[in-house]
Amino acid sequence: MNNNPVKNHKSGFVNIIGNPNVGKSTLMNALVGEKLSIVTAKAQTTRHRIMGIVNGEDYQIVFSDTPGILRPSYKLQESMMNFVETAIGDADIILYVTDVVEKSIKNEEYIEKLNKVSSPVILIINKIDLSNQAELETLYEKWRELVPRAEIFPVSAQEKFNISPLLNRIVELIPESPAWYDKDVFTDRNLRFFASEIIREKILTTYDKEVPYSTEVTIDTFTEGPELYTIEAVINVLRDSQKGIIIGKGGSALKKVGTLARKDMESFFEKKVFLQIFVKVNPDWREDKRKLKQFGYIQD
């Protein structure tokens, strides 16, 4: 915790929840001004709870992106939903994200929770660039009835529309408190984590069907040199057949993933990167509590 408090300083935890594919990660990246959460068109892109920190002279906002709400089918997904439950419980402000595409109400029990929490709730209607005024007004009224205690902000996270007013309102709502983190910190995650997430993003965008959801990326070595980061990564899969798909004919698919990931890493780290990726069959890792703990999905 920062030991140099500013008089009347404000600091708070703002946790972002919502269903898959509504743009939670895009919203957090827009609010923080950094690409911290990976963004793809596929559900379950976010698996971890990822913090992004915005600092002002007299405030600090600790944003937290969470996995999309779903009904768990295996232990990995149970762990992901535990992150969501924790985020609801420890928030100073909850941002509940929906969008103009999401027509039906999913996971109604979470709507009930929003109406019962003591924290302020801001309901974000995202992707308004894909709608018109009449449709947006209808959605606004629907959500005002469903969550009457919430403030409603229509935004386009992709186009960064209405992000500044949202940020200003969050600053108004967070409590007076010293900063929780040093003011030069913008995330709680280390470089290894971002290296693994960049590779996982490329897996999600390169492969189809179940394969991306059967993979977990681990970083075996991360060596920081003055001009070059040397990284060895492992893509864990459930079955031999998936290993073959990940590698591709003559190694072509894995080479594509490696090239795309290395370029993004060099942009993110602002350093040259030497990247090697290996593929390992790790049966039942999604159901194994010991492995899930090793991969960071289960906390002590």
TIFIKOL-730792 format. One record per atom (N, C-alpha, C): x, y, z. Coordinates in steps of 0.001 Angstrom, whole numbers, padded with zeros to 6 digits, always signed. Example, Ala and Ser with C-alpha at 12.3 -4.5 7.8 and 13.67 -1.06 7.14 Angstrom:
BEGIN
+013190-005690+007800/+012300-004500+007800/+013200-003300+007800/+012850-002250+007080/+013670-001060+007140/+012900+000030+007870/
//
This chain:
BEGIN
+000851-001211+000000/+000000+000000+000000/+000877+001249+000000/+000437+002267-000716/+001183+003521-000799/+001173+004215+000562/+002348+004556+001071/+002460+005173+002391/+002535+006694+002344/+002243+007297+001184/+002284+008742+001052/+000900+009269+000683/-000043+009253+001661/-001408+009646+001346/-001526+011124+001004/-002422+011432+000047/-002748+012807-000303/-004027+013169+000436/-004097+014364+000979/-005305+014800+001689/-006507+014715+000755/-007613+014147+001260/-008841+013954+000484/-008646+013040-000719/-007669+012162-000641/-007422+011216-001730/-008526+010167-001760/-008914+009756-002981/-009947+008745-003145/-009339+007500-003796/-009823+006346-003383/-009318+005095-003954/-010382+004022-003809/-010567+003214-004850/-011605+002188-004755/-011450+001096-005791/-012121-000023-005511/-012103-001193-006386/-013394-001220-007203/-013239-001199-008519/-014372-001153-009441/-014346-002437-010268/-015311-003314-010014/-015284-004651-010604/-016297-004773-011732/-015838-005332-012851/-016623-005406-014078/-017142-006826-014242/-018472-006983-014299/-019062-008304-014498/-020088-008242-015622/-020491-009417-016103/-021496-009485-017163/-021381-010796-017909/-022277-011010-018843/-022278-012245-019617/-021149-012253-020654/-020837-013404-021236/-019791-013461-022260/-020126-012589-023476/-019080-012046-024080/-019163-011348-025368/-019894-010003-025341/-020075-009415-024170/-020726-008101-024121/-019718-006956-024169/-018416-007285-024094/-017389-006251-024228/-016767-005802-022926/-016776-006668-021903/-016182-006296-020607/-014699-005978-020743/-013973-006842-021456/-012527-006643-021591/-012208-005402-022413/-012979-005178-023478/-012781-003969-024285/-013046-002728-023446/-014063-002808-022594/-014376-001672-021723/-013235-001400-020752/-012720-002451-020110/-011639-002202-019160/-010412-001634-019863/-010078-002181-021015/-008928-001658-021750/-009124-000182-022103/-010361+000177-022449/-010654+001584-022778/-010531+002470-021541/-011005+001987-020400/-010950+002772-019161/-009521+002937-018660/-008733+001863-018781/-007363+001884-018263/-006401+002541-019245/-006725+002458-020534/-005831+003013-021543/-004689+002093-021908/-004784+000824-021516/-003783-000191-021844/-004509-001455-022252/-003893-002248-023134/-004488-003540-023482/-004028-004569-022456/-004827-004727-021395/-004497-005666-020329/-005272-006967-020468/-006517-006881-020936/-007351-008066-021109/-007406-008418-022587/-007268-009713-022888/-007334-010117-024285/-008769-010017-024774/-008924-009699-026058/-010237-009447-026634/-010370-010275-027910/-011355-011168-027939/-011700-011882-029167/-013215-011958-029252/-013704-012447-030373/-015156-012588-030557/-015694-013853-029906/-014835-014646-029288/-015264-015918-028714/-015594-015777-027238/-016564-016591-026800/-016926-016617-025386/-015773-017194-024572/-015779-016894-023276/-014791-017410-022327/-013364-016958-022660/-013241-015801-023315/-011910-015286-023598/-011177-014961-022302/-011864-014291-021374/-011258-013968-020078/-011477-015124-019119/-010383-015629-018545/-010474-016729-017586/-010110-016288-016174/-009234-015312-016073/-008747-014856-014773/-009413-013543-014392/-009201-013149-013164/-009572-011801-012718/-008336-010929-012901/-008449-009917-013740/-007298-009113-014131/-007523-007671-013685/-006562-007114-012981/-006692-005745-012489/-005947-004757-013383/-006604-003624-013604/-005987-002505-014302/-006170-001254-013465/-005119-000475-013283/-005124+000615-012305/-005001+001962-013012/-005929+002859-012693/-005906+004219-013240/-005576+005178-012101/-004546+005990-012297/-004065+006904-011255/-004252+008358-011657/-004775+009144-010734/-004791+010590-010851/-004063+011176-009656/-003900+012480-009635/-003176+013104-008519/-003865+012820-007190/-005208+012849-007196/-005940+012678-005939/-006880+011470-005955/-006634+010521-006851/-007459+009314-006854/-006699+008135-007464/-007187+006944-007139/-006704+005711-007762/-007897+004770-007924/-008127+004316-009158/-009213+003370-009431/-008586+002028-009799/-008971+000991-009077/-008483-000354-009367/-009612-001113-010057/-009536-001187-011395/-010531-001918-012166/-010203-003410-012150/-011246-004226-012212/-011054-005670-012232/-011953-006271-013307/-011349-006869-014328/-012083-007587-015368/-012287-009027-014911/-013458-009579-015186/-013762-010933-014717/-014264-011789-015878/-014230-013119-015713/-014782-014001-016757/-016276-013751-016960/-016756-014037-018172/-018174-013929-018455/-018982-014939-017649/-020156-014522-017204/-021013-015375-016374/-021529-016553-017193/-021395-017744-016644/-021894-018950-017315/-022244-020006-016279/-022903-021065-016727/-023195-022198-015848/-022076-023218-016026/-021296-023473-014981/-020078-024284-015126/-020352-025722-015581/-019483-026190-016480/-019543-027577-016951/-018377-028402-016432/-017311-027744-015945/-016152-028441-015398/-015467-027529-014394/-014495-028071-013668/-013912-027360-012519/-013239-026047-012909/-012634-025978-014091/-012052-024713-014537/-013120-023624-014543/-014279-023926-015110/-015344-022933-015167/-015887-022610-013771/-015895-023593-012863/-016291-023318-011479/-015339-022291-010856/-014052-022454-011118/-013064-021508-010598/-013261-020121-011193/-013581-020085-012494/-013834-018806-013157/-015017-018084-012514/-016075-018829-012199/-017252-018219-011576/-016975-017797-010133/-016030-018469-009483/-015621-018023-008141/-015003-016627-008204/-014250-016344-009289/-013693-015004-009463/-014823-013967-009542/-015919-014320-010250/-017051-013399-010389/-017713-013163-009038/-017945-014244-008289/-018581-014114-006971/-017745-013230-006043/-016433-013438-006067/-015544-012623-005241/-015616-011156-005661/-015694-010929-006976/-015738-009553-007490/-016997-008832-007041/-018107-009550-006957/-019351-008932-006486/-019221-008576-005006/-018565-009446-004248/-018489-009264-002809/-017528-008198-002338/-016461-007930-003107/-015449-006998-002587/-015372-005682-003367/-016418-005364-004121/-016399-004156-004946/-016820-002913-004176/-016146-001798-004424/-016661-000495-004004/-017723-000014-004995/-017530-000364-006268/-018510-000079-007325/-018560-001300-008248/-019762-001681-008665/-019909-002760-009638/-020316-002161-010973/-019576-002516-012033/-020000-002195-013392/-020590-003466-013991/-021885-003470-014229/-022514-004615-014895/-022676-004260-016361/-022063-005069-017229/-022030-004756-018663/-023000-005643-019418/-023875-005011-020182/-024705-005696-021162/-024448-004993-022501/-025174-005354-023545/-024982-004654-024819/-026293-004628-025597/-026271-003985-026745/-027493-003832-027537/-027830-005110-028309/-026895-006058-028346/-027115-007310-029074/-027790-008348-028180/-027535-008267-026886/-028031-009239-025920/-029528-008997-025699/-030352-009796-026357/-031799-009541-026345/-032496-010122-025121/-032100-011326-024700/-032780-011967-023580/-031972-011784-022299/-032642-011925-021189/-031977-011817-019893/-031416-013173-019513/-030079-013262-019415/-029436-014506-019023/-029023-014429-017553/-028942-015598-016935/-028420-015682-015566/-029103-014666-014631/-030422-014827-014520/-031227-013850-013781/-030831-013733-012315/-030208-014796-011766/-029823-014715-010359/-028818-013596-010112/-028023-013254-011136/-027056-012167-010971/-027752-010802-010998/-028857-010694-011729/-029642-009456-011695/-030198-009251-010287/-030664-010347-009688/-031168-010267-008309/-030064-009821-007350/-028840-010330-007560/-027719-009949-006691/-027411-008459-006816/-027524-007923-008044/-027257-006495-008238/-028228-005636-007439/-029455-006108-007303/-030464-005349-006569/-030320-005463-005058/-029456-006387-004613/-029297-006612-003171/-027977-006086-002610/-026964-005874-003483/-025666-005440-002971/-025752-004017-002436/-024863-003718-001501/-024843-002361-000936/-023991-001406-001769/-023102-001945-002588/-022223-001096-003400/-023022-000395-004501/-022579+000796-004933/-023198+001417-006106/-023056+000515-007330/-024079+000492-008163/-024068-000301-009392/-024228+000643-010582/-023307+000542-011527/-023438+001259-012799/-023680+000213-013878/-024808+000332-014566/-025148-000621-015618/-024734-000032-016961/-023847-000731-017638/-023287-000270-018911/-024023-000941-020060/-024648-000157-020931/-025182-000698-022190/-024139-000425-023258/-023416-001456-023647/-022284-001319-024560/-022720-001523-026017/-021820-001177-026921/-021983-001376-028375/-023138-000548-028948/-023337+000653-028412/-024457+001459-028889/-024244+001944-030326/-023007+001802-030818/-022753+002137-032217/-023443+001145-033158/-023912+000007-032624/-024612-000992-033435/-026128-000852-033322/-026606+000234-032712/-028035+000393-032459/-028513+001747-032972/-029805+002013-032755/-030349+003340-033071/-031027+003905-031826/-031459+005149-031910/-031976+005846-030733/-033208+005150-030147/-034120+004705-031010/-035353+004083-030523/-035056+002770-029795/-034192+001948-030380/-033836+000682-029741/-033133+000925-028404/-032263+001918-028376/-031523+002226-027152/-032465+002706-026047/-033440+003528-026389/-034403+004000-025391/-035215+002843-024810/-035568+001877-025664/-036298+000698-025190/-035445-000117-024225/-034189-000316-024591/-033268-001051-023722/-033059-000323-022399/-032919+000989-022481/-032704+001803-021276/-033848+001600-020293/-035081+001659-020805/-036257+001507-019942/-036330+000097-019371/-035980-000903-020175/-036013-002289-019701/-035067-002481-018528/-033835-001964-018674/-032841-002147-017606/-033155-001280-016389/-033793-000143-016585/-034180+000688-015451/-035226-000027-014591/-036087-000819-015242/-037079-001610-014502/-036427-002803-013807/-035463-003445-014503/-034830-004650-013951/-033901-004329-012782/-033135-003236-012909/-032182-002864-011851/-032418-001394-011502/-033504-001109-010778/-033876+000293-010529/-032849+001081-009730/-031996+000390-008955/-031005+001104-008137/-029753+001480-008932/-029646+001012-010167/-028419+001240-010946/-028477+002553-011723/-027324+003195-011856/-027162+004259-012846/-026870+003588-014184/-027403+004135-015258/-027242+003507-016574/-026403+004410-017467/-025358+003815-018058/-024477+004539-018978/-024450+003815-020323/-025006+004393-021385/-024804+003835-022726/-023398+004207-023208/-022641+003239-023716/-021281+003504-024197/-020993+002678-025442/-019945+003043-026125/-019308+002166-027110/-017844+002051-026697/-017512+000931-026054/-016130+000740-025599/-015177+000684-026786/-015628+000057-027875/-014785-000068-029062/-014437+001303-029638/-015437+002193-029685/-015236+003533-030248/-014847+004560-029185/-014763+004083-027907/-014420+004942-026762/-015407+006100-026600/-016678+005839-026925/-017723+006848-026774/-018313+006784-025371/-018384+007934-024705/-018938+008109-023360/-018063+007471-022273/-016815+007189-022585/-015900+006599-021604/-015443+007647-020584/-015133+008849-021043/-014673+009897-020113/-015736+010271-019084/-017002+010479-019484/-018027+010750-018466/-018198+009600-017478/-018080+008366-017970/-018163+007201-017084/-017023+007221-016070/-015827+007499-016542/-014670+007559-015654/-014832+008671-014619/-015341+009817-015040/-015562+010925-014105/-016573+010544-013026/-017625+009818-013424/-018635+009412-012445/-018061+008410-011447/-017205+007514-011926/-016563+006542-011037/-015698+007263-010002/-014955+008278-010442/-014126+009054-009516/-015001+009705-008443/-016178+010190-008842/-017093+010799-007869/-017576+009794-006823/-017762+008537-007240/-018376+007532-006374/-017406+006786-005465/-016132+006684-005850/-015209+005903-005025/-014972+006597-003687/-014717+005822-002642/-014584+006405-001295/-013243+007095-001086/-013200+007947-000057/-011922+008533+000336/-011049+007443+000948/-009819+007354+000464/-008900+006311+000927/-007521+006600+000346/-006468+006211+001059/-005133+006268+000443/-005068+005309-000740/-004093+005511-001604/-003904+004605-002740/-003530+003208-002244/-004100+002204-002889/-003796+000819-002516/-002502+000330-003144/-002125+000938-004269/-000913+000533-004980/-000056+001767-005246/+001238+001555-005484/+002103+002658-005890/+001543+003308-007147/+001735+004604-007260/+001108+005349-008352/+001716+005068-009730/+002864+004397-009779/+003439+004072-011084/+003058+002658-011542/+002191+001982-010792/+001761+000626-011139/+000456+000699-011926/+000335-000080-013024/-000911-000056-013782/-001605-001407-013835/-001028-002437-013204/-001686-003735-013110/-001043-004534-011985/-001779-005541-011500/-001234-006426-010469/-000545-007645-011077/-000590-007765-012393/-000041-008949-013067/+001399-008712-013531/+002171-009819-013614/+003562-009692-014057/+003685-009960-015560/+004909-009797-016077/+005127-009937-017516/+004875-011358-018000/+005176-012351-017169/+004905-013745-017538/+003417-013947-017854/+002564-013365-017010/+001125-013514-017217/+000722-012942-018570/+001213-011749-018901/+000820-011136-020167/+001381-011900-021365/+002556-012487-021207/+003098-013328-022280/+002179-014516-022539/+001717-015171-021472/+000836-016328-021641/-000515-015911-022224/-001046-014759-021804/-002335-014300-022316/-002251-013917-023795/-001141-013337-024211/-000982-012986-025625/-000981-014254-026478/-000283-015295-026020/-000295-016566-026764/-001695-017158-026780/-002399-017102-025650/-003744-017680-025590/-004704-016928-026512/-004528-015615-026631/-005347-014844-027561/-005146-015340-028986/-003894-015616-029363/-003623-016082-030726/-004186-017488-030958/-004226-018298-029903/-004851-019625-030024/-006350-019457-030276/-006987-018554-029547/-008423-018325-029704/-008779-017842-031104/-007915-017041-031691/-008224-016488-033011/-007746-017372-034159/-006906-018367-033878/-006344-019217-034941/-007100-020528-035108/-007590-021087-033992/-008197-022422-034046/-009696-022351-033802/-010411-023397-034264/-011865-023430-034194/-012357-024383-033112/-013665-024305-032892/-014412-025268-032074/-013847-025371-030659/-013678-026606-030173/-013345-026845-028770/-011863-026652-028468/-011015-026693-029492/-009564-026711-029258/-009084-025552-028374/-009463-024287-028643/-008960-023203-027782/-009362-023348-026320/-010528-023941-026070/-011022-024069-024703/-010389-025246-023973/-009645-026049-024702/-008952-027195-024110/-007485-026894-023843/-007074-025656-024071/-005666-025291-023935/-005435-024379-022735/-004251-024492-022181/-003768-023569-021156/-002305-023287-021455/-001911-022022-021397/-000543-021623-021715/+000227-021373-020437/+001389-021977-020323/+002276-021712-019188/+003619-021215-019717/+004276-020391-018916/+005593-019853-019291/+006644-020576-018459/+007466-021370-019121/+008514-022122-018417/+009692-021236-018043/+010133-020399-018971/+011235-019476-018676/+010933-018102-019258/+011332-017069-018528/+011186-015697-018983/+012443-014971-018543/+013353-014781-019475/+014647-014166-019177/+014668-012748-019738/+014885-011774-018864/+014878-010374-019264/+016295-009882-019489/+016661-009676-020744/+017938-009074-021061/+017763-007595-021341/+018854-006851-021484/+018753-005405-021703/+018048-005044-023009/+018183-005901-024033/+017570-005602-025326/+016638-006699-025808/+016596-007849-025097/+015859-009005-025594/+015238-009788-024445/+013961-010153-024594/+013317-011093-023681/+013336-012478-024342/+013825-013462-023619/+013825-014843-024108/+012765-015617-023347/+011803-016153-024105/+010624-016775-023486/+010425-018180-024030/+010239-019131-023126/+009842-020487-023503/+008456-020747-022928/+007517-021080-023802/+006132-021286-023388/+005680-022695-023736/+004701-023173-022990/+004110-024483-023245/+002609-024315-023423/+002080-024869-024506/+000634-024964-024693/+000195-026337-024210/-000561-026361-023123/-001084-027609-022580/-002410-027937-023246/-002569-029174-023709/-003821-029627-024317/-004296-030892-023607/-005545-031255-023859/-006127-032413-023175/-005786-033737-023850/-005668-033730-025192/-005537-034994-025933/-004475-034892-027023/-003982-036054-027453/-002993-036122-028532/-003534-035517-029825/-004818-035748-030107/-005397-035217-031349/-005349-033689-031356/-005543-033083-030184/-005470-031618-030090/-004043-031123-030273/-003083-031901-029795/-001674-031539-030002/-001366-031455-031482/-001882-032426-032243/-001658-032416-033689/-002285-031215-034359/-003482-030825-033913/-004153-029656-034486/-003391-028379-034158/-002934-028254-032926/-002188-027057-032519/-000907-026914-033341/-000194-028019-033549/+001066-027956-034297/+000793-027713-035780/-000205-028413-036345/-000540-028250-037758/+000424-028982-038673/+000073-029036-039921/+000884-029748-040914/+002257-029098-041036/+003287-029900-040777/+004650-029380-040854/+004940-028276-039855/+004129-028194-038799/+004333-027159-037779/+003804-025792-038168/+003001-025727-039259/+002593-024426-039810/+001688-023635-038864/+000739-024330-038209/-000198-023615-037335/+000518-023044-036113/+001381-023853-035512/+002119-023386-034336/+003059-022239-034707/+003661-022315-035875/+004538-021237-036326/+003756-019925-036473/+002523-020028-037006/+001686-018834-037160/+001370-018220-035804/+000977-019057-034845/+000676-018573-033498/+001899-017892-032893/+003064-018535-033035/+004295-017989-032483/+004667-016642-033077/+004514-016524-034396/+004854-015269-035065/+003932-014138-034624/+002619-014420-034603/+001654-013399-034186/+001873-012989-032731/+002124-013980-031867/+002326-013697-030443/+003597-012887-030225/+004670-013263-030911/+005939-012545-030732/+005786-011068-031118/+005094-010795-032222/+004911-009408-032659/+004123-008603-031622/+003075-009217-031075/+002290-008519-030048/+003093-008319-028771/+003884-009311-028398/+004727-009179-027208/+005724-008035-027373/+006333-007956-028544/+007318-006892-028766/+006670-005517-028670/+005427-005408-029137/+004701-004146-029027/+004347-003847-027569/+003899-004877-026845/+003465-004698-025456/+004655-004436-024536/+005732-005233-024675/+006889-005113-023794/+007841-004006-024228/+007720-003554-025481/+008646-002576-026063/+010088-003093-026016/+010235-004356-026288/+011539-005029-026366/+011470-006094-027445/+012598-006478-027995/+012654-007622-028889/+012394-008896-028089/+011769-009881-028723/+011416-011123-028047/+011887-012311-028874/+012560-013256-028196/+012852-014561-028799/+011909-015550-028128/+010978-016105-028907/+009908-016928-028351/+009976-018350-028902/+009954-019313-027994/+009821-020721-028367/+008567-021274-027703/+007762-022017-028480/+006527-022599-027947/+006544-024114-028160/+006245-024833-027104/+006145-026289-027162/+004703-026689-026835/+004322-027894-027230/+002969-028386-026975/+003055-029658-026151/+002251-029725-025090/+002297-030859-024156/+000877-031355-023883/+000711-032677-023902/-000574-033261-023525/-000637-033343-022000/-001661-032699-021427/-001839-032630-019974/-003277-033065-019673/-003531-034367-019641/-004908-034876-019574/-005673-034351-018358/-006937-034006-018608/-007869-033634-017536/-007440-032419-016719/-006604-031549-017283/-006158-030404-016486/-007338-029511-016068/-008418-029472-016853/-009564-028614-016517/-010337-029118-015300/-010132-030399-014937/-010853-030998-013801/-009955-031254-012588/-008650-031027-012745/-007673-031374-011709/-007398-030158-010829/-007823-030199-009565/-007665-029050-008666/-006198-028667-008477/-005339-029666-008418/-003909-029378-008225/-003360-028591-009418/-003736-029034-010634/-003258-028329-011827/-003900-026952-011951/-005179-026849-011589/-005843-025553-011644/-005206-024568-010678/-004789-025052-009528/-004073-024206-008577/-002718-023786-009155/-002031-024727-009794/-000741-024457-010410/-000889-023393-011505/-002010-023427-012238/-002244-022481-013335/-002858-021169-012859/-003088-021036-011535/-003549-019779-010987/-005045-019597-010908/-005818-020683-011101/-007274-020563-011063/-007855-020782-009675/-007108-021398-008796/-007549-021632-007430/-006556-020957-006496/-007062-020084-005641/-006205-019344-004723/-006183-020028-003362/-005083-019846-002627/-005001-020377-001266/-005969-019649-000343/
//
